[in-house]
Amino acid sequence: MDIAALLTSAGINIAICVVLLSFYSILRKQPSNVSVYFMRRLISEQIKPDPFGLERLVPSASWIVRAWQATNEDILAAGGVDALVFLRIVVFSIRIFIIAAMICVFLVLPVNYYGQEMQHKKIHAESLEVFTIGNVKEGSKWFWTHCLALYVISCSACVLLYFEYKSITKMRIAHITGSPVNPSHFTVLVRGIPWSREHSYNKTVENFFSTYYPASYVSHQMVYRASRVDKLMKDAEKMYRMLKTIESQSKESYMPCCLCGGTTHSFKALNIEEESVKSKTSSDGLQPCQREKLEKKDVEKIYKKLKTIELQNKESSTSCFLWGGMLRSFKVLKNEAESIERNASIDRLQPSQTDKERPASFVFFRTRYDAVVAAQVLQSSNPMLWVTQLAPEPNDVYWSNLSIPYKQVWLRKIATLLGAIVFMFVFLVPVTFVQGLTQLDQLRQTFPFLRGILKHKFMNQLVTGYIPSVILMLFMYAVPPTMMLFSTIEGVVSRSERKRSACVKVLYFTIWNVFFVNVLSGSIIRQLSVFSSVRDIPTQLAKAVPTQATFFTTYVLTSGWASLSCEVIQLFPLFYNWFRRFILRKQEEPCSSSALTFPYHTEIPRLLLFGLLGFACSIMAPLILPFLLVYFFLAFLVYRNQILNVYVPKYESGGLFWPVVHNTTIFSLVLTQVIALGVFGIKRSQVASGFTIPLILLTLLFNEYCRQRFSPVFKRSPAQVLIEKDRQDENLGRAEEIYKLLRTAYCQFPLFCPDLSISQDPSTSRDLSMPGNSRQNKEHESSKDAESPNPGNSLVKLNEK
């Protein structure tokens, strides 16, 4: 590939970026797109649409200015610690590659270009190989420049990594100490509860923690298997949202179906109360009481009445004309007495509370320190029983995986690992095809009918400089959903952990397929022959990296620049919004549950992959560095804008992604040094090779120091911080407040949370005050609840022994 082909690829991607960013600056001003480009602000604040004017139709850079002017406090308030840590990755990349670009472009690049005595062509006609280290003749005395540049880049990266790691560690500790009371700090997730014939899981958990943690154990909440009616409850929530839509769209009671041309009748909620039946209906067919704002207690009534649905499904089932399934109509009972009778029959048909219990439970402790100790201690001589870990945040719990028996988890991990490896090797097919496109001679021999087309200069540049990276990028879009599916099958118990696991899988996958597979060869047979001799890997990398640097440059242009433009314009949400508004004729704004969270599992691997390419090609082919800098600067603006306006943080991990970033950066540095060592050996530069070996050892020692100094904070919470927080809560008298928060925090079925009530008999209830607190708990004035808590969310009251 020559400079002209590279400029062709750059020109195409620059044009795509300019067009998409211009469209974005126009589309974001339209009131109909506010749910696409301002979802976070739409949920947190009231947005007033700007009056119509010509400025709505003119592109502007105002969003760039606002993104640039935003402070770290604004980012922290909008996206949390995870978002701020993510932007620190971008800032670190900008800083290190500014240093690398300055020393490599002005020092290494001239040495590469004049490395051999040859007649140079004009710049635009020069081959890109002329600008790589492969153009330097063997035994040249100028290899000290490459070695010096390698030392400067490695030392700068280590220094920046140290300060970033130190800063983010302080940020994480400040997040723990400065955050409000978090139920997850007092809660331990217990899995692998042993089964007993004499007792239920509920009683087993109570007996175990009452015996071994009598002073710190407060109560627990079992995890239950979701029944058929529980799923109907979730459908009822969706129906409630549809009822709210009817309220705002009461002008028409039906509208034409966009699929079959028939009529789709809107849902009509009937009141069971007798006095409501006697009331007059409004012009649109709704009861007058439905004109009032539906409060939470009304939603609970809807849920409870829908428990009668299951008995009515058999006699009102019809076949769906689209899918062939069964359509179940809703039959509303005539009066309250019939409702109670049918509810009783439904309860008899449902599994008992004991039958629905799963071998998992959330156990609550008095203090944060007690919870941490219980989570880190081995509870039983059998490590597969009574497995404890700190519970994730309530919004972070992945409820469906809690029902998985713990004994299956390790089998699931092995199965997903094998599946990911198989998927890696299957992906060799498109990578091999892409490599064939980069080699014109091989392409002409394989496809003779393309010889005439490839004679045209522009087509030649398009095929070799742009199309291969586009094809690889399109295939890479299938990787994150697949890895997310594998992470779900693994059995992780939190959404953040699932996204973090998918992030690691996507990272390994992209590094293997985008870097190693493209570097080592262009065919599967040659890949297998390369790995037949492990000792030759540094030599093979040293030979292949300079030749593949041109492909990596075009990949940065296509997968980097263009992907950021697609990210900011939000193509799929934009098309869905248009379809919902102009085809389905739904004008209401979507609810907060449909808001998107930041895709860390796709964006972090992309940043780290580009960092690996930048380090590996910095002294081999420095021309990639200016394109990388443009990408990171654009990413800084785009991601800040998306965090401030689009993505809604639903849970917080406290910056747990950073150790992955640190370890990957160290791996990139060591890999770069190993490749440089191989190149210096091939070029017979003994001095440069001798100085590179100590650099590798120093980098590994630096990584070990950071692992000992900072990494434990990301694995375990400091006892000093937890005890200070507990003492602070004790002095402020927050014991009762924390306990009330724990009662409703981990609600598997939110419908029953308001009904939770635990009898607090002063003679039998456990003292919930903090240790050492002289203040006695006040007796509850309310009497005992005669009804037992609903199965699915019961906090167990403990009696004093």
N, C-alpha and C positions, 0 to 999 in steps of 0.2 A: 504494500500500500504506500502511496506517495502522499505528499502534503496536500495535493489537490483533492484527493479522496477524503482525507480527514476534514478539510475545509468544507467539502460538500455535506458531510454528515453534520458538522457543526452548524452550517447554515440552515439545514432542514430543521434541526432541533431548536435553534434560536427562533426561527419563524413560528414553530409550533408553540413555543413558550410565549412569544409576544402576542400571538392571536388568543391563546387561552387566558392569559393574564388580563388582556384587554376585555375579553368577554366577561371575565369574573368581575372586574371593576364596574361593569354595567349591570350585570345580573344581581349583584349584591345590593343594588339600590332599589330594586323592584320590590314592592310590598308582598307580592305573592311568593317570593323566595326567602322570606325572613326565617322560616322554619328550617331552611337548608343552610344558610350562612350565619345565622345568629341564634342557633338553638339554645346554647348555654345562656345567653343574655335573655332570651325569650322566657326561659324557666325562672331565672333569678330576678328579673326586673321587667317593668312595663316598657315596651318599645313603641314609640310613636312614629308612624310613617311620615316621611318627609313629603311636603306638598309637591305635586307634579311640576316639573320644569325641564328645561333642556339639559340641565346638568345630569339628569338621570340617564340620558342616552349618550353621554360623552365619557370615554374612559378617563380615569384619574388614578393618581398614586396616593390617595389619602390613606388607604389601608396600610401601605408600606410605612408611612410616617407614624401612624398610630402604633403599629407593631414595633417599630424602632424605639419609640418613646416610652413604651411600657417598662415598668421597673420590675425587679425581682419580686417585690411585694405583690404587685398586680398578678404576676404569674402564679405565685404561691396561693393567692386567694382564689384564683380561677381554676387552677388545675391541681393544686396540692404539691406535695414534696416530689412525687413521681414525675410530674411535668417539669418541675424545676431541675431535677437531676437529669432528665432527658435533654434539656437545653444546655446543661453543662457539658454533655457529650459533644454537642455541636460547637460550643465555644472552645473546648479543648482541641477539637479537630482544626478549627480555624487558626488557633495560635500555633500549633505544631507545624501545620503545613505552610503557614506564612514563613516560618523559619526555614523549612525545607525548601520552599520555592526560591527564597533569596539566595541560599548557598548553592543550590543545585543548578538553577538557571544561569547564574552569573559565574559560577566556577566550574561545575562539572559538565554542563552542556557544551561550552566551547572546546573542552578537552575531548569530548566524544566526537564532535564534528570534525575537528582537525586531528583526529587520532591516527590517521594514515595519510601517506602522501598520495593524493589522487586528484583528478580533475573534477572539481565540483560543478554541478549544474546550477541552474537558477533555483531559488529556494522553493518555489511552488512545484517544481518538477523533481525535487530531491525525494528519494525514498526515505521513509521514516526510520529504517534501520541505520541510516547514517548518523542519526542523533542518539543512538543507543551506545552502551558500553561495548557492544560487539564490534564497533568500528575502530576501537583502539587496538593497536597491534600488540602482539605478545612481547612481554619483557619491557614494556614502555616504563619510563621513569616517572610518568605522570599519574600513575595509579595512587600516589599518595593523596591526590585531591579527592579521589573517591573514598579512600579510607578516612580522611579528615572529615568529609561530609557525613559519613556514616557515624563517626564519633559525635559530631555536633547534633545530629538528629536524634541519636539514641539518648544522649545525656539530657538534651532538652525535653524529650518525651518523658523520661524518668522523673525529672524535676517537676514538670507540669502534672504528671500523674500523682506524685506525692502530695502536692498542694491540693489537688482536686479531691483526692481520697480523704485527706485530713478535713477539708471543708465540708464534704458531704457527710462524713462521720459526725461532725459537730451538728450538722443540719438534722441528721437522724435522731441524735440524742435530744436536740431541742424540740423535735416533733413529739417525742415521747413525753418530755417534761412539760411542754407548753400546751399540748392538746387538751381539750376538755375530757371529762370522765368517759373512758371508752370501755364498753362492756367486755370487749375481748381481752382486756388486761386482767380481768378477774375470772376468766372462764377458761376451762380446760376441756378439750374435746377428747373423749374416751372412746376407743374402738376396740374390737376384739373382746367384748364382754362375754364371759363364759355362759353357756346355757345350763339351766338347772331345771329339773323336773318339779322340784318343790316350790320354786319361786319364779316369778316373772323377771324379765330384765330390769324392770323398774325397781323391784324389791332387792335384787342382787346389787345394783349400784348403790342403793341406800345403805344396805348392810356393810358393803365394803368400805365406803368412804366414812361412814359413821364409826367404824371400828378403827381404821388406820389414820384418819384425819379428823379426830373428834373436835379439836380446838379451832380448826380453820374451815371446815366444810360447812357450807350454808344450805345448799339445796342442789337439785339437778333437774334437767329437762330431757326427756327421752326423745329419740328420733323415731318417727313412725313411717310406716309404709303408706304411700299415697294410694287411697282406694279410688274406685270409680266415681263415687260421689264427690271426693275431694277434687278430682279433675273437673267435674261439672261446676264446682264452686269457682274455679278459675274462669270457666266459660261464662259464668254469671257476671264476673267482673267485667269481661269484655262486653256483655250485654248491657251492663250499666253505662259503660262509655257510649254505647250506641244510643241509649235512651237520652243521654245528655246531648247527643248530636241531633236527635229528633226535636228536642226542645228548642234548639237554635235554628232549626230548619222546619218550622211548623207551617210554612206556607203551602207545602205540598205533602200529602200523605203517602204518595207513591210516585215512582219515576220509572221510565223505560229502562229495561235491562240492556247493558251494552253488549251482552253476549248473544242472547237469544231473541231480543226484541219484545219479550213479555214484560210483565210488570213485577217489580220487586217490592213487596209490601214492607213498610217499615215496622219495627217492633212496637207494640202498644202495651204498656204496662197497666194491668188492671189491679185495683185496690181490693183486697179481700174484706176489709172492714165494711160492715153493713151500712154505716152512715155514709160512706163514700160512694156506695153504689147508688144511693138515692140522689146524689148530687147531679147536677146537670153537666153534660159534656160540652166541651168547647167546639168551635167550628172545625178543628182539625182532628177531632176524634179522641182527644186526650182528656183525662179527668182534670178538674180544676186543681186538685191537690198536686198534680204533676207540674203545675206551673210554678210551684214553690221550689226553692233551691233544695236539691237532694243532699241531705246531710249523711254523715257516716252511719247513724243508726238506721236510716232508711235502707242503706245498702245492705246492712246486716240482715234486715228483714227479708230483702230480696233473696239473699243467700239461703236463709233458712227455709223459705218457702220452696226454693228450687230443690230441696232434698226430696221432694215428691216427684220429681221428673222421672226418675228411673222406673217407677211402676207404670208410668203412662207411655213409655217409649214403645212398648210392644204393640199397643193397639193403634198407634199413630205413626208408624214407620212407613216411609215411602222411599222409592228408589231415586237417587240423584241422577239427573240426566247428564251430568258432566263426568262424574267419577264412578258411578255405579254403586256407590255406597248407600247408606241409609240416612234419610233426613228425618230427624225427630222433632216434631212440633211440641210446643210447650202448652200444657193444659193447666190452667189456673184453677184452684179449688174455690168452691162457692163461699164457704164460710170458715171461720176459725176452728169450729169443732171438727169439721172434716179434715182440716189441715193437721190438727193434733193427732187425730186417729191415723192418718196416713204416715205422719212422721214416726209414730210408734212402730208401725209395720216396717218402715224403712230401717229403723234402728235395729230391728230384729234380724233383718237380712244382712246388715253390715257386719264385718268381722269385729270381734270384741277388741277392747283396748289392748289386752294382752297379746292377742293374735297379730295385731298391727305393729307391735313394738319391734324395733330393729336393734341389733347389738352395737348401738352407738348412743352416746349421750353427751350433753353439755353439762359439765359440773361447775358450780359456782363456789368461789372461795371469798373469804372476807377481805383479803388484801391482795395486791398485785404480787407481792413477794411469795405468798403462799401458793398462788397459782403457778408461778414460774418454777418453784421447787417441785410441785406435783407434776408439772409437765416434763421436767428433765430427769426425774428419777425413774429407774426401772421398777415397775410396780409388782412384777411377779417373776418367779423363777423361770416361767415360760415366756419368752419375749414376744410370742404371738398373742398373748392374752393381756388384757388391761393396758393396751398401748395408749399412751397419752401424748398430747401435744397442745401447745397454746392454740386456742380457738381463733379462727379468722374473724374479722369484723362481721357483724350481722348482715350487712349488705353484700358481703364478700362470700358468704357461704354458698357452696354449690350443692344444694340439697339432694339432688338425684343421686349423687355419688356416695352420700353418707349411708345409703342402704346396702352398699357393696360390702360383703364380708371381708374383713381385713386379711384373711388367709388367701384371698384371691388377688390381692394387690400386687404381690411380687410376680405372680404368673402374668398378670396384665402388663406389667412393665417389660417383662421379657418378650411378650407377644408384640407389643408396640415397637420395641427396639428392633425386632426382626422385620416387622412391617416397614419401618423407616429405612432399614438397610436395603430391603428389596426395592422400595420406591426409589432410592438413590441410584441403584443399578439400572432400573427401568428408565430413569431420566437420562441415561447415557445416550439413548437413541437421538433425542433432539439436539443434545450437545454435539454429538458426532456429525449430525447434519449441518449444524451451524459452522463447525470447523471446516467442513467441506466447502462451504460458500466463501470462506476467506482465502482459499487457494485456487487461483484462476486456472492453473494448468490442470489440476485434478478435476475441476468443474467442467472444463472443455472436453476432457476425455470421457467423463461419466455421462454428460448430456451433450452429444454432438450438435443437436439442433439449436443450442444456445450460442454457438460460435459466431453466428451472424449478429446476434443481439449484443454480445460482449465486445464486438469491434467498436461500437460507439463509445466514445470517451465518457460521456455522462452516465450511461448505463453501467459501464465498467466500475466507475467510482461509486455508484449507488449500490451495486451488488456487493462489492467488497467492503465498503465503508459504512453502510447504514443498515441494510436488510438483515445481516447476521445478528446484530445486537437487538434488533426489533423482535426477531423470531425468538431469541432466547428470553427476552423480557416477557413476551406473551406466555411462554411456557412456564415462566417463574410465577405467574399469577396463580397457578394451581397449587403452589407449594404451601403457603400459609394456611388455607382452609384444611388441607390434608393433615398438616402437622397439628392443627388445633383439634381435629378429630382424634388423632392418636393421643394427644394429651388428655382429652376427655375420657377415652377408653382406659387410660392408666388408672383412673380412680382418684384423682386429686380432689380435695375437699373444699377448695376455694377457687374463685374465679381468677384472682390475681396469680395464684400458683399455677393454674392452668395456662394463663397467658404467658407466664414466665417460662414454663416448661416448653410451650410452643415456640417461644422466642429462641431458646437454646437449640431446639431441633432445627428451626429454620436457619439459624446461624451456621450450624454444622453443615447443613445441606448446601447452603449457598457457597460456603468456603470450599467445600469439596467439589461441587459441580462447576461453579463459575471460575474458580481459580485453578485448583489442581488438575481437574479433568481437561480444561482448556489448555493448560500449560504443558502437561506431560505428553499429550499426543492428540491426534485427531481421529483415531479409530480405536475401537474396543480391543482389538488384538494387540495393538501397540501398547495400550494401557496395561494389559496383563503382563506383557514382556518387560515393561519398565519396572513393575513391582516385584519381578522375579529376583532382582538383586537389590537388597535394601541399601547396601553400601554405595550404590551408584545414584541414589536419590539426590544428594546435593549437586552432583555433576549434571544430572539430567535437568534439574531445576535451573542451574546456572546457564545451560545451553538454551532452554526453552523460554525463560521469562523475558529476555530481551526481544525475542522474535514475536512473542504474543502481546507485548506492551501496546502495540497499535490497536489490537482488538479490545484491550481493556480501556483504552482511551475512548473509543467509540461507544463502549458499553456505559461508561460514565456519562457520556452525552445523552444516550437514549434512556437508560434506566434511571439516571439521576435527574437531569434537567427536565425531561418530559414528564417523569413521574411526579415531580413536585408541582408541575402545572396541573396535572390531573388531580392531584391531592387538593389543591386550593379551590378548584372549580367544582369538586364533588359531583362527578358525572352521574353515578348511579343514584344517589339521593336526589339530584336535580331532576332526572328523568322520572323517578318515582313520584316526586312532588307534582310534576306536570300531569302525569297520568292520574293521580288522585284528584287533582283540582279540575282538570278540563275534560277528563273522560268519565270518572266516577262522580264528578260534580260535588265533591266534599270540600267545603270551604273552611271548615274549622281547622285550627292548628292542632298538630299531633300532640299527644300527651308526653310527659317526661319519660315514661317507660320506653318510648321509642327513640330516645336520644342515643347518640352514638358515644362510645367511650374511645379514648385514644388508642390507636392500633400499635401498641408497643411491640407486639410480636412480629410486625412487618417492618417497622421503621428502624428499630434498633439494629437488627441484622443488616439492613441496607447501609446504615451509617458505618457499622464496623467492617463490612465488606469493602466499602470504599476506602476506609482507613487502611485496611490490609493492602489494597491495590496501591495506595499512595506510598506506603512504606516500602513495599517490595519493588516498586518501579522508580523510587526517588533518585537513586544513583544509577539505575540501569537505563531508564528512559525518562528523563526529567520533563519531557513535554506534557506529561499527564498532569503535572502539578497545577498549572494555571486553570485547567478545566475543573479540577477537584476544588480549588479555592472558590471558583464561581458557584459550584454546587453547594458548598457549605454556607456561603454567604446567603444564597437564595433560600436554603433550608432554614437558616436562622430566622428569616423574616416570615416565611410561610408557616412554620410550626408555631411561632409565637402568635400569629394571627389565628390559627386554628384552635390553639389552646384558649385564647381569650374569648373567642366567639362561638366556636362550633361544638367542641367535644365537652361532654359533661362527666366529671369524675364521680363514679358511683361507689368506689372503694379506694383504699389507700394502702400501699405496701411499705411506705416509709423509705423509698429509695433502694429497694432490694435488687434492682437491676444493675446497680453500679459494680458489684464484684464481677459480674459477667463481663461488663465493659472493660474493667481493669485487666482481667485475665486474658481476654481476647487481644487487647493492645499489647500486652507482654508477649503473647504468642506471635503477633505480627512482627514485633521487633526482633525476636529471636529468629524467626523464619527469614527475615530480611538479612540478618547477619550471617546465617548459614548459607543463603544463596550467594551473598557477597564473598564468603569464604570459598565457595566453589568456583566463582568467576575468577577470583584472584589466583586460584590454583590452576585453572585452565589457561589463564593468561601468563602464567609463570612469574607472578609477582610475589616473591617470598616475603619481602618486607611487609607488604599489605596483609598477606595471610597471617603472618606472625602477630601483627597488632590486632587482628580481628578476633582471635581466640580469647584473649583476656576480656574483650568487650562482651562476648557471649556469657562468660562466667559472671561478670559484674552485673549484667542484666538479670540473670537468674538469682543472684544474691539479693538484689534490690526487690525482686518479686517476693522472695521469702521473708524479707523484713516487713514488707507491707502486709503480707499474709498474717504474720504474727502480731503486727501493731494495730491494724484496722479491721481485719476480716472478722474477728470474734464479735464485734459490736453488731454486725449484720446477721449473726447466727443466734446470739443470745442477748437478752436485755441486761444491762448492768444492774446488779443488786443495789448499789449505792443510789442510783437514780430512783429505783422502784421504792425503796424504803423511805426516801425523802418525800416522794409523792404520797405514800401511805400516811406518813406523819402529818403532812399538810392537810390531807382529808380528815384525819383524826382531830386536828386542832380546829378545823372549820365545822366539824360535826356533820359530815356528809354521809355517814354510814347508812342512815335510813333512805336518803336520796339515791345512793348507789344501789341499794337493794331493790327499791322500786323500779329502777332502770333495768336491772337484771331480770325482773319478772317478765317483762314484755320484750326484751331485746331479741332473743332468738325464737321468733315465732315462725314455725314451719307452715302453719296455716293462719294467715293474718286475720281471718274472720273471727277466730275465737280469742284473739288477744285481749280485746276489751272485756271479755267475760271472765278473765283469769282473776281468781280471788283465793287467797290463802288465809285460812283461819289463823289468827294470831292470839291464841289464848296465852295470857301472861304466865300461867303456871306451867305450860308445856312448851311454848315456843322457845327457840334458841336465841340466845343473846346475840344480836347482830352488830353491836358496837365494835369499834376497832379495839385491838388489844391495847390495854393501858388507858382506855378512855373511861373517865370516871362518870360520864353522863350515862344514865340508864335510859334504855329505850322506853318510849311512851307506849302505853297500851292503846290499841286501836279502839276507837269509840264504836265502830261499826260492829254489829254482831256477826256470827259465823254465817257463811253462805250455806243454805240448806242443800243446794244442788252441788254435786261434785263437778269439778272442772271437766270440760270437754276433752275427750281423748284426742291427742295430737299436740297439746300444749299444756301440760300440767307440771307445775313446779311442786316438788315433793316437800312437804313440811316435815321437819325432823323433830322428834321428841327427845328430851334429855334422858340420858340413860339413868 
